[in-house]
């Protein structure tokens, strides 16, 4: 089994404490205590994840953390007190040894890989937990600085990676996690707050010696105007991937809050003066990403303002028609996630329409407990949970579609048409093609739309494949092509996907 994350993968992100454990308790969303989710609990639920179709799990940090800060326990495990061993609270003894040595995490990795799951470990190098600076040399920290690099993040003790002792400590510790903990994929927390010198050392010493270790950076720039700042981590610091937060913002702004698809996603290419959308920055020859297909795409996570279903409910409140519309736009967002270029990442519970949002009291509600009461013994939502079952089956089927389609996993993206309400594009691989069209209006198209398949850009062989072999992924209806144009009528707030029959 290949261990490094690739474009074949679908990533599932778990806040470990909120997922499952032998002694886990569930409380309301304002609670800041540790609930008892464990790595053992994740192992117990691997069959659920396998049935959903995901191929990789990203888990929050496993370092030994502080006991508490005020009334808040470090349930998220981003407040380390030591970086060289695990936290005992993440182990319950049911599937893994209780030893906090790094090799216990290696056992976790082995059990996941035996079930076909790759593992991404969340790592922190920027800061220690509140009060934990006393465990390290005082000279290791930035004091009194400001800005992204030298300033303290939320008051957490900020390591100075311009200090050679700090660099050496973290590079050596990461190597230990690789050799003893069997770590092959790293999600690096708060990457934009770390001194750039660290990435030079990581690139030379870790990538040089362990070229198969995958580095995914969290660089929380969300606006399309920030892409120039975001892409340097892939282009210059040599990260394998970064999270595509600007695309996340674009999908939310358009598909939920009804902004123009043309302004946010991709220009229609009618003239050179058109403003660029997020996907227009994919071209490395025009200052874009080195490899946009390797970006990790997402709809929500544990740091953003709301889960995607809560955004949909904000835009479409109330029961009845409001709830139905919220479910529809959530499905639309998921459809876009699994057809637009990149490696898709799901936040735990999104497949069930789990809600959550930040409040003045903090992030706890955004990190609600996974609702295991919804899931039956067959690892599917129970029949009485209609809303959850509908979104789950839609997500599961999209994952299956993507995993079976070379075009959706590896294909070049060719925008065919973009206006305020409609976005149509092809994904083309050497032996596969998919045609995707989004109607972001609330009503069914009154007449069929004719989308030119663009023979000046698209190879004739691909157009022939589209003409002869594409069918709707759900209904099986063939794609109608007349005079070099796809002719389709799309329902409101709907994504239609046409792929080859064997996808």
N, C-alpha and C positions, 0 to 999 in steps of 0.2 A: 504493500500500500504506500502510495506517495504521501509524505507527511507535510510537505510545504503547501500553503494555500496557493491555489491557482484559479484561473477563470472557470474551472469546472465546478467550483464550490459555491454553496449557499451557507452563509454564516449565521449562527443563532447566538445572540448575546444574552448572557445570564448574569444577573446580580445574585451571586450564590446564596446569600443569606435569605433572599426573598423567594427562592425557588422551592426546594424540598429538602427535608431531613427527617431522621427518625423521630426527633423530639421537637420538631418545628411547631411553633404556635403562630396563629394568624390573628392580627389585631388591626385596628383601623389605620388609615393612611397618615395620621399625624404622629404615629409612634416612632421614636428615634432609637429604640432599643434593638438589640440583636434578637432576631426571631428564631434563629437556629437552623437555617438552611446550610447544608454541608456539601462537600465534594462527594461524599458517599451518597447523598441524596440525588445528586446529578447522575451518578452511575446507575442508581435504581431506575431513573426515568429515561435512560438512553433508548429504550424501545419506543417510547412516545416520540422522541425526536427522530428516530429512524422512520417511523410511520409517517411523520410529517414530511420527511424527505430531505432535511438539512444534512449537510456533510461535514460541518465544522462547528465547534462550540467555542465561544470566547467567554472566559470566566474572569470575574473581577479579581484584584490582587489577592495573593494568599500569604503575604508576609505576616510575621507577628506584628500586631497593631497595639496601640495604646489601649488602656482599659476603657476610658471615656474622656470626653471633654465637656465639663459641666454636667448637664443631664443627658447628653447625647453619647451613645456608644457608637463605635466605628463599624456599623453594620455593613457599610460599603467596602471596608478594608482598604481605603486610600490614605490612612493615617499611620504609616509604618513606625514602629519603634526599633525594629531590627530588619535587616534585608537578607539575612543568611539562614533563616529558617521559617517554617510555616506557623500559622496561628492555630493553636489547639482547638479553638472554637469552630474551625471549619472541618473538623473530623469528628465523626460520631462512632467509629469503630465497627460499623455494619459491613462495609465493603473494603475499607482501607485500614492499614495500621494506624494506631493513634500517635505514632512517632511524628514529630514535627520536622524531622530531617528532610532535606530536599528530595531524597530518594522516594519519599512517600508520594510526592507529586508525580514522580516518574511512574509509580504504580498506577496512579490515576490516568496518566496518559496511555499506558498500556491497555487498561481496561476499556478506555474510549476507542482506541484504535482497533481493538478486537471486535467492536461493534460497528466499525466503519466510520468512526468520527475522528477527524483531526481536532487538535486542541490549540487554541490561542491563549497564551497567558498574558494578563494585564500586568505591566511593569511600571514602577514609579522610580524615577531618578531625580526629579526636580526638588522634592521636599520630604521632610520627615513629619510625623504626627505632632499634634500639639503637645508641648512639654517634652518631646523626645530628643531635643537638641542636646540634652545632657548626656546622651549615650554616645556622642561623637565629639571629636575635637572642635572646640569653639571656633577655630580658624577656618573650619570647613564651610561656614555659612556667610551669605550676603547679609549685611546689617545696614539698615537705613537706606537701602536702595529704592529705586522706583522704576516703573515701566514693566514691560513684559518679561525682560530677562533678569534684571537684578532685584525686582520687587517681590515681596512676599505675597503668595497667592492665598487669599482669605486668611492671612495672618499665620500661615504654616511656615515653620523654619525652612528657609530657602537655601539649598546647597549651591555653592559657588564652583561651577565646573571649569572655571579658569584656574583653579587650584589643582596642581598636578596630583596631590594626594587624593582628592575627591575623584578625579578622573580614574586613577588607578584602582581605587576601591570599587567603584561601580562597574568598571570593565571586568575586573576580576570576579566580582559577585555574579554578574550576568553569565560569565563563562561557567561558573559553578552550576548555575541553574540549567545551562545547556547540557553539561556533562553528567551531572548527578540527577537533575530533575527531568531530563529528556525533553527539554523545551525546544521545539522546532519553529514555533511561530510566536512572535512578540507583538503585542499591542502596546505602544509606548504612550503613557499618559502625559498630558500637558506638554507636548513636544515644543510648542512655540515659546515656552517659558525657560527652556534649558539653553545655556550658553552654547553657541555654535561649535565651539571647539570639541564638545563631547561627540558630536556626530562625526567629526573627522577621526577621532579615536575609534569610535564604533565601526566606522566604515573600514578602517585599516586592520584593526585587531580582531573584531568579531566576524565581519563579513569576509575578511581575508582568510581566517582559519576555518570558519564555519559558513561556507558560501550558501548552504541550503537552509540557513536560518532566515526566516521571513520577518521583515520589519514593517509594521503597519503603524503609521503615526497619527495621533490625535492632534490636529491643528485646527482649533475651533475658530475658523474664519467662515462666516455664513453667507456673506453678500457676494454677488457676482463681481462687484468692484474689488473684492479681496482675492480673486483668483490669482492675480500676479504675485501676491504674497504667499498664497497657499502652495502654488506649484513648485516653488523653489525646494521644498522638502523632497519631492520626487526627482526634480531635475538636477539639483546641485548637492543635496545631502545624501542622495542615493537610497532613499526609502524605497522599498518594493512597492508600497502603496500608501495612500493617505485616504481619509474619509472625505467623500465629496459632499461637504456641507452646503456649498452653493446650489448644487442640484436638489438637495433636500429642501432648501428654501424655495427654489423655483417650483417644485412639484406641489408644495403646500400652498404657495401663493396663487398658483393657477388653478389647480384641480379642486381645491377646497374654497379658496377665497376669490376665485373667478377673475384674476388678472389675465392679461393677454398672453396667450401661448407664444405668439410671435415675439413679444418683447422679452419674455423670460427664457424660452427654450432654444429656439433656433430661428434665424432670419429666413424669409422665403426665397432670398437670392434673386430678387427682381432688379435690384441695382446695388452698386457698391457702397452707397451711403447709408444703408440700413444699419440700425444699431444691432450689435451682436448679442445673441442669447448665450446662456450658459454652455450649451453644447457646441457653440461655435468656437470655444476656446480649447477644443480637443486637438487642434492642429499644432504639432510641435514646430512646424516650419513657419508659423505665424506667432510664435511666442507662447504656445500653449503647453499642455502637459506632455511629458515624454511618452507616456502610454496611458491614455484615458481609459482604455478597456480594463486596466488593472486597478482603477480606483474602486474603493469600497463604497457602495451606494446605500442609502438608508432613508427611512421615513421618520424615524424617531429613535431616541435613546434615553439614557438616564440623566442627561445634562440639559437637554433642550426644554423649552417651556411647557410643552404638553405632548402627550401621546397623540398619534395621528387620529385615533377615534375621538379623542376629546376635542381636537381641532374641528373635526367634522360635526360634532354635537354643538360646539360653539356657533358654527356657521348655520346649523340647522337644528335649532332647539325644539323641545317638545316631544310628545309621543306621537304615535300615528304617522302622519306624513313626514314630520320632521325626522323621526327615527329612521324611517325607510330611506329617506334621502341621505342621511348621514352614513348609513350602511352602504348605499350605492357609491357615494364618492370615496369611501374607504376602499371599496373593491377597485375602483378606478385607480386610486393611488398605488395599490398593490400591483395592479396590472402594469402600470408604467414602470414600477421598480424592477419587475422581472423581465421586461422587454428592452428597456434602455440599456446602453452599454455600461459595463462595470460588473463588480462582484457584489451581489445583493446581500445585505445584512438585515436580519429581522431582530427586533427587540422582543424578549420573552413576553408572551401574551398578546402580541399584536395579531397573531393568527386567530385569536379569539375575540378581537375587538376590545381588549382590555383598555380601560381608561386610566387617566392620571394626569396631574398637572402640578407645577410648582405653586407654592402658596407663600405668603409672607413668613410663614414658619419654617420654610425650607423645601427640600426635595423629596420628602418621604412619600407623598402621595404619588409622585411620578414613578416611584419604585415600589408599587404595591406588591403584595404577595400574589404569587401565581395561583389562579383559582382552580385548584385540583378537584374541587367538588363538581366542576363541569365535566370532567373527563371520566369516561366509563372504563371498565376492565379491558375493553378492546382497544384502548388508547385513542378513541374518538370521542368527541363531545356527545353527551347523553341526548336522547331524542327530545327531551323537554326543553333543552337550551337551544331554541331555534336560531337566535341571532348569532350565538357563538358558532354553532354548527355551520351556518351559511358561510361565514367568513373563513372558518377553518378549511372547509372543503374547497373554497375558491383559492385559498393560499396553497394548499396541498397540490391542487391541480396545476397551478402556475409553476410551482417548483418542479413538478414532473415534466411539464412542457419544456421549461428551460433546460433541465438536465438532459433531455432527449434531443435538443436542437443545437447543432454546431453553430448555426447562424446567431442564435441568442447568446451563446456562451462566448464565441470568438469573433463574431462577424463585424465587418466594417459597417458603420452607420451612414446611410445616405438619406438626408432630408429631401423629401419629394415636395412637400407643401407645408406651409405654416401661415396661419392668420390668427385673428384674435380667438377663434373658437375651435379651430381644427389643426391638428398636427398629424402628418402622415410621413412615414419613413420606412426604409428597407433596412434589414440587417442581412448582409450577404457574406457567406463563407465560400470556400472553393467548391463545396458540394451541397450547399444548402442555402435557402433564402427564406426570409419571413417578411411579410408585409403587415405593418401595424398602423392603425389609424385611430385617433382619439377625437371624439366629439365632446367638447367641454361645455356646449350649450345644454340647456335644460330640456329642450324639446328634440324630438326625432327630426332628422334632416327632412325638409319638405319635399325635396327632390334628390335623386342620386347625385353624388359628387363624382366628377371625373378627375382622377389623379394621374398625371403623366408619369410614366415609369422612367422617363429621362434617359433615352438611349444615348445621348451625348456623354453621359457620365457612367451609366450602368452598362456592363458588358452584355452583348446580345445573348450570350448563353444564359445569363442570369434572368434576363427578361423572358426568354423562352421557358425557363423553369417556372417563373412566376405565372406565365400565361397558361401553362399546361398542368401544373401540379399542386397548386396551393388550395387548401381548404380551411374553412373556419375551424378554429381549434376546439370549439364546443359543439357546433351544430353539424359540422361536416360539409356544409354548403361550399361549393367551389367558388373561388374568386372569379368574378366576371372581368375579363380584359377585352376591350374593344378599341381598335385603332391605337394600340400602344398605351392605353389608359386603363387603370383599374377603376371600375364603376361600382360604387358602394353607397349604401344608405345606412347611417349609423344612428342608433338610439341616443337620446340625451344622456350626458354624463356617463359615457360608455367607451370602453376600449375594445376594438375588434382586432383579432389576431388571426392571420392566415399563414399557415405553415404547411410544409410537405406532409403527406399522409403518414409517413413513418416517423415523424418527430414525436 
